[in-house]
Amino acid sequence: MIPKKKLPFKKESLENKAWRLLKKKKNTLALAESCTGGLISHRITNIPGSSAYFLGSVVCYSNDAKVSLLGVSKESIKKYGAVSRQTALAMAKGVRGLLGAEISAAITGIAGPSGGTKEKPVGLAFIAVISEKSSKTRKIICKGSRESIKTQFADAVLNMILDIAKTTS
């Protein structure tokens, strides 16, 4: 008798976990992405059936796009900077209002390799995820190449979406 080979365990992706949870809870999702440039949306839409919950996203790389598309105030950007907790929260609120999602998430940061300062280094990002009942923001600092940092940023956003989705009805 030939022994059965054990199949290698494949870890479930964060985007697949989000698909299962958001679909089960019948929640909708909208994103506002700056430093990830649409990477989170790309990962979500790689899952067949994501249209059941994913309403869309706004990639707003420039400050002007943040202001005109999402309603982030120029004064807030001037006072706190484009890479700030306040800007991330305003972006999340803006895209939630624009697309009417139950849950929205936003990220703004510096993916590098240039653009960082001593106060706001390469790898810094602020994330906001909001729902009707909850609002969370998080500051993260990641290391690596630009592509690696963007992937780490996207993972952090997806993890926060999962955390908020678990608390929705």
Contacts in CASP RR format, 6 or more apart in sequence:
PFRMAT RR
TARGET T0000
AUTHOR 0000-0000-0000
METHOD contacts of the structure
MODEL  1
MIPKKKLPFKKESLENKAWRLLKKKKNTLALAESCTGGLISHRITNIPGS
SAYFLGSVVCYSNDAKVSLLGVSKESIKKYGAVSRQTALAMAKGVRGLLG
AEISAAITGIAGPSGGTKEKPVGLAFIAVISEKSSKTRKIICKGSRESIK
TQFADAVLNMILDIAKTTS
13 43 0 8 1.000
14 43 0 8 1.000
14 155 0 8 1.000
14 158 0 8 1.000
14 159 0 8 1.000
14 162 0 8 1.000
15 43 0 8 1.000
15 44 0 8 1.000
15 46 0 8 1.000
15 47 0 8 1.000
15 158 0 8 1.000
16 47 0 8 1.000
17 158 0 8 1.000
17 162 0 8 1.000
18 29 0 8 1.000
18 44 0 8 1.000
18 158 0 8 1.000
18 161 0 8 1.000
18 162 0 8 1.000
18 165 0 8 1.000
19 44 0 8 1.000
19 47 0 8 1.000
19 49 0 8 1.000
19 50 0 8 1.000
19 53 0 8 1.000
21 162 0 8 1.000
21 165 0 8 1.000
21 166 0 8 1.000
22 28 0 8 1.000
22 29 0 8 1.000
22 53 0 8 1.000
22 54 0 8 1.000
22 103 0 8 1.000
22 161 0 8 1.000
22 165 0 8 1.000
23 49 0 8 1.000
23 52 0 8 1.000
23 53 0 8 1.000
25 165 0 8 1.000
25 168 0 8 1.000
25 169 0 8 1.000
26 53 0 8 1.000
27 53 0 8 1.000
27 102 0 8 1.000
27 103 0 8 1.000
27 131 0 8 1.000
27 165 0 8 1.000
27 168 0 8 1.000
28 53 0 8 1.000
28 54 0 8 1.000
28 55 0 8 1.000
28 100 0 8 1.000
28 101 0 8 1.000
28 102 0 8 1.000
28 103 0 8 1.000
29 44 0 8 1.000
29 53 0 8 1.000
29 54 0 8 1.000
29 55 0 8 1.000
29 56 0 8 1.000
29 101 0 8 1.000
29 102 0 8 1.000
29 103 0 8 1.000
29 104 0 8 1.000
29 105 0 8 1.000
29 161 0 8 1.000
30 54 0 8 1.000
30 55 0 8 1.000
30 56 0 8 1.000
30 57 0 8 1.000
30 95 0 8 1.000
30 96 0 8 1.000
30 98 0 8 1.000
30 99 0 8 1.000
30 100 0 8 1.000
30 101 0 8 1.000
30 103 0 8 1.000
30 104 0 8 1.000
30 105 0 8 1.000
31 38 0 8 1.000
31 40 0 8 1.000
31 41 0 8 1.000
31 44 0 8 1.000
31 56 0 8 1.000
31 57 0 8 1.000
31 58 0 8 1.000
31 95 0 8 1.000
31 104 0 8 1.000
31 105 0 8 1.000
31 106 0 8 1.000
31 157 0 8 1.000
32 57 0 8 1.000
32 58 0 8 1.000
32 60 0 8 1.000
32 70 0 8 1.000
32 91 0 8 1.000
32 92 0 8 1.000
32 94 0 8 1.000
32 95 0 8 1.000
32 104 0 8 1.000
32 105 0 8 1.000
32 106 0 8 1.000
32 107 0 8 1.000
33 39 0 8 1.000
33 40 0 8 1.000
33 41 0 8 1.000
33 57 0 8 1.000
33 58 0 8 1.000
33 59 0 8 1.000
33 60 0 8 1.000
33 106 0 8 1.000
33 107 0 8 1.000
34 59 0 8 1.000
34 60 0 8 1.000
34 61 0 8 1.000
34 66 0 8 1.000
34 82 0 8 1.000
34 91 0 8 1.000
34 106 0 8 1.000
34 107 0 8 1.000
34 108 0 8 1.000
34 109 0 8 1.000
35 83 0 8 1.000
35 107 0 8 1.000
35 108 0 8 1.000
35 109 0 8 1.000
35 110 0 8 1.000
35 111 0 8 1.000
35 125 0 8 1.000
35 150 0 8 1.000
35 153 0 8 1.000
36 107 0 8 1.000
36 111 0 8 1.000
36 150 0 8 1.000
36 153 0 8 1.000
36 154 0 8 1.000
36 157 0 8 1.000
37 59 0 8 1.000
37 61 0 8 1.000
37 150 0 8 1.000
38 57 0 8 1.000
38 59 0 8 1.000
39 150 0 8 1.000
39 151 0 8 1.000
39 153 0 8 1.000
39 154 0 8 1.000
40 57 0 8 1.000
40 105 0 8 1.000
40 107 0 8 1.000
40 154 0 8 1.000
40 157 0 8 1.000
40 158 0 8 1.000
41 54 0 8 1.000
41 56 0 8 1.000
41 57 0 8 1.000
41 59 0 8 1.000
43 154 0 8 1.000
43 158 0 8 1.000
44 50 0 8 1.000
44 54 0 8 1.000
45 54 0 8 1.000
55 99 0 8 1.000
55 100 0 8 1.000
55 101 0 8 1.000
56 99 0 8 1.000
57 95 0 8 1.000
58 65 0 8 1.000
58 69 0 8 1.000
58 70 0 8 1.000
58 95 0 8 1.000
58 98 0 8 1.000
60 66 0 8 1.000
60 69 0 8 1.000
60 70 0 8 1.000
60 91 0 8 1.000
63 72 0 8 1.000
63 74 0 8 1.000
63 77 0 8 1.000
63 82 0 8 1.000
66 72 0 8 1.000
66 77 0 8 1.000
66 82 0 8 1.000
66 87 0 8 1.000
66 90 0 8 1.000
66 91 0 8 1.000
66 108 0 8 1.000
67 73 0 8 1.000
67 74 0 8 1.000
67 77 0 8 1.000
69 98 0 8 1.000
70 90 0 8 1.000
70 91 0 8 1.000
70 94 0 8 1.000
70 95 0 8 1.000
70 98 0 8 1.000
71 90 0 8 1.000
71 94 0 8 1.000
72 87 0 8 1.000
72 90 0 8 1.000
72 91 0 8 1.000
72 94 0 8 1.000
73 90 0 8 1.000
76 84 0 8 1.000
76 86 0 8 1.000
76 87 0 8 1.000
76 90 0 8 1.000
77 87 0 8 1.000
79 86 0 8 1.000
80 86 0 8 1.000
80 87 0 8 1.000
81 87 0 8 1.000
82 108 0 8 1.000
82 109 0 8 1.000
83 108 0 8 1.000
83 109 0 8 1.000
83 110 0 8 1.000
83 120 0 8 1.000
83 124 0 8 1.000
83 125 0 8 1.000
83 126 0 8 1.000
84 108 0 8 1.000
84 126 0 8 1.000
85 126 0 8 1.000
85 128 0 8 1.000
85 137 0 8 1.000
85 139 0 8 1.000
87 108 0 8 1.000
87 126 0 8 1.000
88 106 0 8 1.000
88 107 0 8 1.000
88 108 0 8 1.000
88 126 0 8 1.000
88 127 0 8 1.000
88 128 0 8 1.000
88 137 0 8 1.000
89 106 0 8 1.000
89 128 0 8 1.000
89 130 0 8 1.000
89 135 0 8 1.000
89 137 0 8 1.000
91 106 0 8 1.000
91 108 0 8 1.000
91 128 0 8 1.000
92 104 0 8 1.000
92 105 0 8 1.000
92 106 0 8 1.000
92 128 0 8 1.000
92 129 0 8 1.000
92 130 0 8 1.000
92 135 0 8 1.000
93 104 0 8 1.000
93 130 0 8 1.000
94 104 0 8 1.000
95 101 0 8 1.000
95 104 0 8 1.000
95 106 0 8 1.000
96 103 0 8 1.000
96 104 0 8 1.000
96 130 0 8 1.000
97 104 0 8 1.000
102 131 0 8 1.000
102 132 0 8 1.000
102 168 0 8 1.000
103 129 0 8 1.000
103 130 0 8 1.000
103 131 0 8 1.000
103 161 0 8 1.000
103 164 0 8 1.000
103 165 0 8 1.000
103 168 0 8 1.000
104 129 0 8 1.000
104 130 0 8 1.000
104 131 0 8 1.000
105 127 0 8 1.000
105 128 0 8 1.000
105 129 0 8 1.000
105 130 0 8 1.000
105 157 0 8 1.000
105 160 0 8 1.000
105 161 0 8 1.000
106 127 0 8 1.000
106 128 0 8 1.000
106 129 0 8 1.000
107 125 0 8 1.000
107 126 0 8 1.000
107 127 0 8 1.000
107 128 0 8 1.000
107 153 0 8 1.000
107 156 0 8 1.000
107 157 0 8 1.000
108 125 0 8 1.000
108 126 0 8 1.000
109 123 0 8 1.000
109 124 0 8 1.000
109 125 0 8 1.000
109 126 0 8 1.000
109 153 0 8 1.000
110 116 0 8 1.000
110 120 0 8 1.000
110 121 0 8 1.000
110 122 0 8 1.000
110 123 0 8 1.000
110 124 0 8 1.000
110 125 0 8 1.000
111 122 0 8 1.000
111 123 0 8 1.000
111 146 0 8 1.000
111 149 0 8 1.000
111 150 0 8 1.000
111 153 0 8 1.000
112 122 0 8 1.000
112 123 0 8 1.000
112 146 0 8 1.000
112 149 0 8 1.000
113 122 0 8 1.000
113 145 0 8 1.000
113 146 0 8 1.000
114 122 0 8 1.000
115 122 0 8 1.000
116 122 0 8 1.000
116 124 0 8 1.000
121 141 0 8 1.000
122 149 0 8 1.000
123 140 0 8 1.000
123 141 0 8 1.000
123 142 0 8 1.000
123 143 0 8 1.000
123 144 0 8 1.000
123 149 0 8 1.000
123 153 0 8 1.000
124 139 0 8 1.000
124 140 0 8 1.000
124 141 0 8 1.000
125 139 0 8 1.000
125 140 0 8 1.000
125 141 0 8 1.000
125 142 0 8 1.000
125 153 0 8 1.000
125 156 0 8 1.000
126 137 0 8 1.000
126 138 0 8 1.000
126 139 0 8 1.000
126 140 0 8 1.000
127 137 0 8 1.000
127 138 0 8 1.000
127 140 0 8 1.000
127 153 0 8 1.000
127 156 0 8 1.000
127 157 0 8 1.000
127 160 0 8 1.000
128 135 0 8 1.000
128 136 0 8 1.000
128 137 0 8 1.000
128 138 0 8 1.000
129 135 0 8 1.000
129 136 0 8 1.000
129 157 0 8 1.000
129 160 0 8 1.000
129 161 0 8 1.000
129 163 0 8 1.000
129 164 0 8 1.000
130 136 0 8 1.000
130 164 0 8 1.000
131 164 0 8 1.000
131 165 0 8 1.000
131 167 0 8 1.000
131 168 0 8 1.000
132 168 0 8 1.000
133 167 0 8 1.000
133 168 0 8 1.000
134 164 0 8 1.000
134 167 0 8 1.000
134 168 0 8 1.000
136 160 0 8 1.000
136 163 0 8 1.000
136 164 0 8 1.000
138 156 0 8 1.000
138 160 0 8 1.000
140 152 0 8 1.000
140 153 0 8 1.000
140 156 0 8 1.000
142 148 0 8 1.000
142 149 0 8 1.000
142 152 0 8 1.000
142 153 0 8 1.000
142 156 0 8 1.000
143 149 0 8 1.000
END
